[in-house]
Amino acid sequence: MNTKKEIDLIKERNARVEIDKAWETSWVRRGIIAILTYLVIVLFFFSAGLPNQFVNALVPTAGFLLSTLSLGVVKKIWLERIYKK
């Protein structure tokens, strides 16, 4: 394989990786997961006969959102203190 072709393949791969990274950290993705989490928990609470299903389902959904917000901070600390190369 010639060098030009190899460089083009690497650039294509890098573009795909950047797109995947943007999706993984996007608010759209987090929002969709939060909505789906909320709906599944509401359905579970209904099937379990628990009271206040709509309000109580907010707690685990909020926990998910808070955990995604803190991951950036945890990653930064991990990179600086533990994953030193």
N, CA and C atoms as an extended XYZ file, in Angstrom:
255
Properties=species:S:1:pos:R:3:atomname:S:1:resname:S:1:resid:I:1 pbc="F F F"
N         0.845       -1.171        0.000 N   MET     1
C         0.000        0.000        0.000 CA  MET     1
C         0.898        1.244        0.000 C   MET     1
N         0.542        2.221       -0.802 N   ASN     2
C         1.397        3.404       -0.856 CA  ASN     2
C         1.113        4.349        0.321 C   ASN     2
N         2.028        5.256        0.542 N   THR     3
C         1.959        6.151        1.691 CA  THR     3
C         0.738        7.061        1.633 C   THR     3
N         0.410        7.572        0.468 N   LYS     4
C        -0.755        8.458        0.308 CA  LYS     4
C        -2.031        7.735        0.724 C   LYS     4
N        -2.183        6.504        0.300 N   LYS     5
C        -3.374        5.708        0.630 CA  LYS     5
C        -3.441        5.455        2.138 C   LYS     5
N        -2.299        5.146        2.749 N   GLU     6
C        -2.251        4.917        4.191 CA  GLU     6
C        -2.645        6.172        4.967 C   GLU     6
N        -2.145        7.312        4.522 N   ILE     7
C        -2.474        8.583        5.180 CA  ILE     7
C        -3.966        8.866        5.054 C   ILE     7
N        -4.525        8.635        3.879 N   ASP     8
C        -5.963        8.846        3.683 CA  ASP     8
C        -6.793        7.938        4.590 C   ASP     8
N        -6.385        6.698        4.746 N   LEU     9
C        -7.093        5.772        5.627 CA  LEU     9
C        -7.018        6.224        7.083 C   LEU     9
N        -5.863        6.713        7.492 N   ILE    10
C        -5.700        7.213        8.857 CA  ILE    10
C        -6.578        8.439        9.078 C   ILE    10
N        -6.634        9.331        8.105 N   LYS    11
C        -7.482       10.521        8.220 CA  LYS    11
C        -8.954       10.143        8.313 C   LYS    11
N        -9.381        9.163        7.527 N   GLU    12
C       -10.768        8.699        7.589 CA  GLU    12
C       -11.082        8.109        8.962 C   GLU    12
N       -10.167        7.309        9.462 N   ARG    13
C       -10.358        6.711       10.784 CA  ARG    13
C       -10.427        7.787       11.850 C   ARG    13
N        -9.539        8.761       11.795 N   ASN    14
C        -9.541        9.850       12.769 CA  ASN    14
C       -10.851       10.636       12.729 C   ASN    14
N       -11.386       10.854       11.530 N   ALA    15
C       -12.664       11.563       11.404 CA  ALA    15
C       -13.782       10.758       12.072 C   ALA    15
N       -13.789        9.435       11.862 N   ARG    16
C       -14.809        8.591       12.498 CA  ARG    16
C       -14.677        8.620       14.015 C   ARG    16
N       -13.455        8.584       14.501 N   VAL    17
C       -13.217        8.614       15.944 CA  VAL    17
C       -13.693        9.946       16.534 C   VAL    17
N       -13.431       11.038       15.854 N   GLU    18
C       -13.871       12.354       16.326 CA  GLU    18
C       -15.388       12.444       16.374 C   GLU    18
N       -16.054       11.894       15.369 N   ILE    19
C       -17.522       11.897       15.343 CA  ILE    19
C       -18.068       11.056       16.493 C   ILE    19
N       -17.483        9.878       16.702 N   ASP    20
C       -17.914        9.020       17.808 CA  ASP    20
C       -17.714        9.711       19.153 C   ASP    20
N       -16.602       10.380       19.320 N   LYS    21
C       -16.313       11.095       20.565 CA  LYS    21
C       -17.316       12.226       20.777 C   LYS    21
N       -17.631       12.957       19.721 N   ALA    22
C       -18.605       14.045       19.827 CA  ALA    22
C       -19.972       13.504       20.242 C   ALA    22
N       -20.372       12.369       19.675 N   TRP    23
C       -21.658       11.772       20.029 CA  TRP    23
C       -21.649       11.307       21.484 C   TRP    23
N       -20.571       10.661       21.917 N   GLU    24
C       -20.500       10.134       23.277 CA  GLU    24
C       -20.609       11.233       24.328 C   GLU    24
N       -20.138       12.425       24.026 N   THR    25
C       -20.161       13.519       24.992 CA  THR    25
C       -21.275       14.528       24.740 C   THR    25
N       -22.141       14.262       23.779 N   SER    26
C       -23.174       15.239       23.418 CA  SER    26
C       -24.331       15.255       24.412 C   SER    26
N       -24.934       16.431       24.545 N   TRP    27
C       -26.112       16.578       25.389 CA  TRP    27
C       -27.309       15.866       24.782 C   TRP    27
N       -27.347       15.741       23.475 N   VAL    28
C       -28.448       15.031       22.821 CA  VAL    28
C       -28.459       13.578       23.286 C   VAL    28
N       -27.321       12.933       23.259 N   ARG    29
C       -27.218       11.539       23.705 CA  ARG    29
C       -27.609       11.404       25.170 C   ARG    29
N       -27.086       12.280       26.007 N   ARG    30
C       -27.420       12.239       27.429 CA  ARG    30
C       -28.915       12.450       27.646 C   ARG    30
N       -29.485       13.378       26.908 N   GLY    31
C       -30.921       13.653       27.031 CA  GLY    31
C       -31.769       12.465       26.629 C   GLY    31
N       -31.407       11.829       25.523 N   ILE    32
C       -32.150       10.662       25.056 CA  ILE    32
C       -32.061        9.541       26.088 C   ILE    32
N       -30.871        9.300       26.608 N   ILE    33
C       -30.709        8.246       27.616 CA  ILE    33
C       -31.493        8.585       28.878 C   ILE    33
N       -31.481        9.850       29.279 N   ALA    34
C       -32.229       10.262       30.473 CA  ALA    34
C       -33.730       10.056       30.274 C   ALA    34
N       -34.239       10.418       29.113 N   ILE    35
C       -35.670       10.245       28.830 CA  ILE    35
C       -36.036        8.761       28.823 C   ILE    35
N       -35.226        7.954       28.165 N   LEU    36
C       -35.501        6.515       28.130 CA  LEU    36
C       -35.397        5.898       29.526 C   LEU    36
N       -34.422        6.338       30.307 N   THR    37
C       -34.281        5.855       31.680 CA  THR    37
C       -35.519        6.204       32.487 C   THR    37
N       -35.972        7.434       32.370 N   TYR    38
C       -37.163        7.887       33.088 CA  TYR    38
C       -38.381        7.048       32.709 C   TYR    38
N       -38.586        6.843       31.423 N   LEU    39
C       -39.747        6.077       30.966 CA  LEU    39
C       -39.714        4.626       31.449 C   LEU    39
N       -38.562        4.009       31.376 N   VAL    40
C       -38.441        2.618       31.840 CA  VAL    40
C       -38.710        2.531       33.339 C   VAL    40
N       -38.192        3.470       34.098 N   ILE    41
C       -38.397        3.440       35.548 CA  ILE    41
C       -39.861        3.706       35.892 C   ILE    41
N       -40.504        4.649       35.193 N   VAL    42
C       -41.931        4.890       35.416 CA  VAL    42
C       -42.726        3.612       35.147 C   VAL    42
N       -42.442        2.940       34.047 N   LEU    43
C       -43.139        1.689       33.736 CA  LEU    43
C       -42.902        0.639       34.822 C   LEU    43
N       -41.681        0.550       35.275 N   PHE    44
C       -41.369       -0.405       36.346 CA  PHE    44
C       -42.138       -0.057       37.615 C   PHE    44
N       -42.143        1.214       37.994 N   PHE    45
C       -42.848        1.623       39.204 CA  PHE    45
C       -44.344        1.349       39.087 C   PHE    45
N       -44.917        1.573       37.893 N   PHE    46
C       -46.331        1.250       37.678 CA  PHE    46
C       -46.563       -0.245       37.854 C   PHE    46
N       -45.720       -1.061       37.241 N   SER    47
C       -45.911       -2.512       37.316 CA  SER    47
C       -45.694       -3.043       38.726 C   SER    47
N       -44.849       -2.367       39.502 N   ALA    48
C       -44.594       -2.782       40.878 CA  ALA    48
C       -45.640       -2.219       41.838 C   ALA    48
N       -46.512       -1.350       41.340 N   GLY    49
C       -47.555       -0.768       42.177 CA  GLY    49
C       -47.053        0.249       43.181 C   GLY    49
N       -45.940        0.879       42.873 N   LEU    50
C       -45.371        1.876       43.787 CA  LEU    50
C       -46.082        3.219       43.624 C   LEU    50
N       -46.140        4.002       44.684 N   PRO    51
C       -46.815        5.302       44.600 CA  PRO    51
C       -45.943        6.364       43.917 C   PRO    51
N       -46.593        7.404       43.451 N   ASN    52
C       -45.916        8.576       42.873 CA  ASN    52
C       -44.874        8.192       41.822 C   ASN    52
N       -45.263        7.391       40.863 N   GLN    53
C       -44.328        6.864       39.878 CA  GLN    53
C       -43.585        7.958       39.117 C   GLN    53
N       -44.301        8.995       38.705 N   PHE    54
C       -43.684       10.036       37.879 CA  PHE    54
C       -42.660       10.854       38.657 C   PHE    54
N       -42.962       11.139       39.896 N   VAL    55
C       -42.035       11.928       40.721 CA  VAL    55
C       -40.850       11.074       41.155 C   VAL    55
N       -41.134        9.863       41.620 N   ASN    56
C       -40.058        9.001       42.114 CA  ASN    56
C       -39.094        8.569       41.015 C   ASN    56
N       -39.550        8.538       39.779 N   ALA    57
C       -38.668        8.169       38.670 CA  ALA    57
C       -37.652        9.272       38.366 C   ALA    57
N       -37.881       10.456       38.888 N   LEU    58
C       -36.929       11.549       38.668 CA  LEU    58
C       -35.605       11.316       39.397 C   LEU    58
N       -35.665       10.624       40.525 N   VAL    59
C       -34.456       10.438       41.345 CA  VAL    59
C       -33.373        9.650       40.598 C   VAL    59
N       -33.652        8.444       40.081 N   PRO    60
C       -32.578        7.740       39.363 CA  PRO    60
C       -32.178        8.431       38.064 C   PRO    60
N       -33.128        9.120       37.430 N   THR    61
C       -32.800        9.843       36.208 CA  THR    61
C       -31.845       10.993       36.518 C   THR    61
N       -32.115       11.721       37.592 N   ALA    62
C       -31.216       12.811       38.003 CA  ALA    62
C       -29.851       12.248       38.397 C   ALA    62
N       -29.843       11.080       39.035 N   GLY    63
C       -28.579       10.437       39.385 CA  GLY    63
C       -27.755       10.124       38.160 C   GLY    63
N       -28.411        9.636       37.120 N   PHE    64
C       -27.699        9.364       35.866 CA  PHE    64
C       -27.087       10.642       35.312 C   PHE    64
N       -27.881       11.703       35.233 N   LEU    65
C       -27.370       12.961       34.667 CA  LEU    65
C       -26.210       13.511       35.492 C   LEU    65
N       -26.318       13.461       36.798 N   LEU    66
C       -25.219       13.935       37.647 CA  LEU    66
C       -23.963       13.099       37.466 C   LEU    66
N       -24.144       11.795       37.298 N   SER    67
C       -22.970       10.944       37.112 CA  SER    67
C       -22.268       11.250       35.798 C   SER    67
N       -23.029       11.581       34.754 N   THR    68
C       -22.383       11.904       33.478 CA  THR    68
C       -21.660       13.243       33.550 C   THR    68
N       -22.170       14.155       34.357 N   LEU    69
C       -21.503       15.452       34.499 CA  LEU    69
C       -20.192       15.317       35.260 C   LEU    69
N       -20.162       14.430       36.241 N   SER    70
C       -18.957       14.294       37.054 CA  SER    70
C       -17.876       13.467       36.380 C   SER    70
N       -18.221       12.708       35.356 N   LEU    71
C       -17.227       11.848       34.714 CA  LEU    71
C       -16.082       12.639       34.085 C   LEU    71
N       -16.365       13.807       33.563 N   GLY    72
C       -15.303       14.626       32.978 CA  GLY    72
C       -14.263       15.024       34.011 C   GLY    72
N       -14.728       15.378       35.191 N   VAL    73
C       -13.825       15.760       36.279 CA  VAL    73
C       -13.018       14.549       36.738 C   VAL    73
N       -13.706       13.421       36.895 N   VAL    74
C       -13.028       12.203       37.338 CA  VAL    74
C       -11.996       11.769       36.293 C   VAL    74
N       -12.338       11.865       35.028 N   LYS    75
C       -11.407       11.487       33.963 CA  LYS    75
C       -10.157       12.368       34.006 C   LYS    75
N       -10.359       13.667       34.196 N   LYS    76
C        -9.226       14.587       34.242 CA  LYS    76
C        -8.291       14.233       35.397 C   LYS    76
N        -8.856       13.973       36.563 N   ILE    77
C        -8.046       13.595       37.720 CA  ILE    77
C        -7.323       12.283       37.447 C   ILE    77
N        -8.039       11.318       36.883 N   TRP    78
C        -7.446       10.014       36.572 CA  TRP    78
C        -6.283       10.160       35.607 C   TRP    78
N        -6.463       10.974       34.566 N   LEU    79
C        -5.398       11.177       33.589 CA  LEU    79
C        -4.177       11.842       34.217 C   LEU    79
N        -4.408       12.813       35.090 N   GLU    80
C        -3.294       13.553       35.682 CA  GLU    80
C        -2.545       12.749       36.745 C   GLU    80
N        -3.274       11.968       37.536 N   ARG    81
C        -2.653       11.334       38.698 CA  ARG    81
C        -2.346        9.849       38.525 C   ARG    81
N        -3.144        9.150       37.740 N   ILE    82
C        -2.997        7.706       37.688 CA  ILE    82
C        -2.417        7.239       36.352 C   ILE    82
N        -2.904        7.791       35.265 N   TYR    83
C        -2.503        7.307       33.948 CA  TYR    83
C        -1.294        8.046       33.395 C   TYR    83
N        -0.406        8.431       34.203 N   LYS    84
C         0.798        9.131       33.725 CA  LYS    84
C         1.607        8.208       32.845 C   LYS    84
N         1.994        8.697       31.702 N   LYS    85
C         2.853        7.905       30.810 CA  LYS    85
C         4.254        8.410       30.862 C   LYS    85
